[in-house]
Amino acid sequence: MSIGSKVRKYREAKGLSQEDLAFRLDVAQTTISSIESDKSVPNSILLNKIAQELDVNINDILDEGNTQINNIERNEGVISFDTNTVNMLSEKLIEQYEERIKELKEQVEFWKHKAGESK
């Protein structure tokens, strides 16, 4: 089960709407929607806030096979992730950035073509 699916499952189990959770986390409802639809991955700070707000252990959200957070350290607000978790989050972010870059390049080409037609 993906991170987004788990967030949705725990949010619904707590009886919260996306709007309710977004309000409690001080983020936009679209942020929650993007996370739950696996269009984005929350950063470690937001992920920690989500887990706290939903009263679940962050491992319950992140656990995918052997990918787990080892001993969350809350010294001075720092969260320590194991290497597998960091790699998983990094790979997902890279995929998202690459997809966004592709979309932006397509938009640039579209507008270049459009501008060329209007001359």
C-alpha positions as CSV (number, residue, x, y, z in Angstrom):
1,M,0.0,0.0,0.0
2,S,1.4,3.4,-0.9
3,I,2.0,6.3,1.4
4,G,-0.9,8.2,0.0
5,S,-3.3,5.2,0.4
6,K,-2.2,4.8,4.0
7,V,-2.7,8.5,4.7
8,R,-6.2,8.3,3.3
9,K,-7.0,5.1,5.3
10,Y,-5.9,6.6,8.6
11,R,-7.6,9.9,7.8
12,E,-10.9,8.2,7.0
13,A,-10.6,6.0,10.1
14,K,-10.2,9.1,12.2
15,G,-13.4,10.5,10.5
16,L,-11.6,13.5,9.0
17,S,-12.2,15.0,5.6
18,Q,-9.3,16.2,3.5
19,E,-10.3,19.7,4.4
20,D,-10.2,19.0,8.1
21,L,-6.8,17.4,8.0
22,A,-5.5,20.2,5.8
23,F,-6.8,22.8,8.3
24,R,-5.2,21.0,11.2
25,L,-1.8,20.8,9.4
26,D,-2.1,24.4,8.0
27,V,-1.8,23.3,4.4
28,A,-4.1,23.5,1.4
29,Q,-6.6,20.7,0.8
30,T,-5.0,20.2,-2.6
31,T,-1.8,19.2,-0.7
32,I,-3.6,16.4,1.1
33,S,-5.3,15.4,-2.2
34,S,-2.0,15.2,-4.0
35,I,-0.4,13.1,-1.2
36,E,-3.4,10.7,-1.1
37,S,-3.4,10.3,-4.9
38,D,0.4,9.7,-4.9
39,K,1.0,12.7,-7.0
40,S,3.4,14.1,-4.3
41,V,5.3,12.8,-1.3
42,P,5.2,14.8,1.9
43,N,8.6,16.0,3.2
44,S,9.7,14.6,6.5
45,I,8.3,17.5,8.6
46,L,4.9,17.3,7.0
47,L,4.9,13.5,7.2
48,N,5.7,13.7,10.9
49,K,2.8,16.2,11.4
50,I,0.4,13.9,9.5
51,A,1.3,10.9,11.6
52,Q,0.9,12.9,14.8
53,E,-2.5,14.4,13.7
54,L,-3.8,11.0,12.7
55,D,-2.5,9.4,15.9
56,V,-0.4,6.8,14.1
57,N,3.2,5.8,14.2
58,I,5.1,7.2,11.3
59,N,6.3,3.7,10.6
60,D,2.7,2.7,9.9
61,I,2.6,5.2,7.1
62,L,6.1,4.5,5.6
63,D,6.4,0.8,6.1
64,E,6.7,-0.7,2.6
65,G,8.5,-4.0,2.9
66,N,11.7,-3.4,4.7
67,T,11.5,0.4,4.4
68,Q,11.1,1.7,8.0
69,I,12.2,4.6,10.1
70,N,14.6,3.4,12.7
71,N,14.2,5.1,16.1
72,I,12.7,8.5,15.4
73,E,14.8,11.0,17.2
74,R,13.0,14.1,18.3
75,N,16.1,16.0,19.6
76,E,15.7,19.6,18.6
77,G,13.0,18.7,16.1
78,V,15.2,16.4,14.0
79,I,13.8,13.2,12.6
80,S,16.3,10.5,11.7
81,F,15.3,8.2,8.8
82,D,17.1,5.1,7.8
83,T,18.8,4.9,4.4
84,N,16.0,3.0,2.7
85,T,13.4,5.6,3.6
86,V,15.5,8.5,2.4
87,N,16.3,6.7,-0.8
88,M,12.6,5.9,-1.4
89,L,11.5,9.5,-0.7
90,S,14.4,10.8,-2.9
91,E,13.5,8.6,-5.8
92,K,9.8,9.6,-5.7
93,L,10.8,13.3,-5.5
94,I,13.2,12.9,-8.5
95,E,10.4,11.2,-10.5
96,Q,8.0,14.1,-9.7
97,Y,10.6,16.7,-10.6
98,E,11.4,14.9,-13.9
99,E,7.7,14.7,-14.7
100,R,7.2,18.4,-14.0
101,I,10.3,19.4,-16.1
102,K,8.9,17.3,-19.0
103,E,5.5,19.1,-18.6
104,L,7.1,22.5,-18.5
105,K,9.2,21.8,-21.6
106,E,6.1,20.7,-23.4
107,Q,4.4,24.0,-22.4
108,V,7.4,26.0,-23.6
109,E,7.3,24.2,-26.9
110,F,3.6,24.8,-27.2
111,W,3.9,28.5,-26.6
112,K,6.9,28.8,-28.9
113,H,4.8,27.2,-31.7
114,K,1.8,29.3,-30.8
115,A,3.9,32.5,-30.9
116,G,5.4,31.4,-34.3
117,E,1.8,31.0,-35.8
118,S,0.8,34.5,-34.7
119,K,3.6,36.3,-36.6
